[in-house]
Amino acid sequence: MHRKVMIISPLGRSMYVVPRFYSPISPYKFNEIKANEKEVEHTYYRNYGKWYFDDHLDSQPNKSWVYLVHDSSGTNNELRKMNSKKYGTYTLYWK
C-alpha cells in the first residue's frame, strides 16, 4: 500500500528535496512531472508524487495518510491519537 506522506516541518515546502534524494529520479523526469508548476527563482513545491509538505497541519489529519512531524511544529489532539514512532527530531504518525 502506497500511502500519501505529509511532512510537517519548519522548512515547509522546501522539504521537497527529501523525497528527491530518498527515491532519486532523473532531473528530466522530475521536470516532466512538475512542468505545470509556475516557475520562480526559488520554486518550492507543495507536493511531489505521494509526498506533501507544509509548515503546519491546518486541518484534521486524514487517517489513510502518514504524517512525519518535526518536534518544533507541534501536534494536534487527533495526531496524538494515532500510532507514533520517534525518529530523532521527527515523529511518524499513522493509523
Secondary structure by P-SEA (a helix, b strand, c coil): cbbbbbbbccccccccccccccccccaaaaaaaacccccccbbbbcccccbbbcccccccccccbbbbccccccccccccccbbbbcccbbbbcc
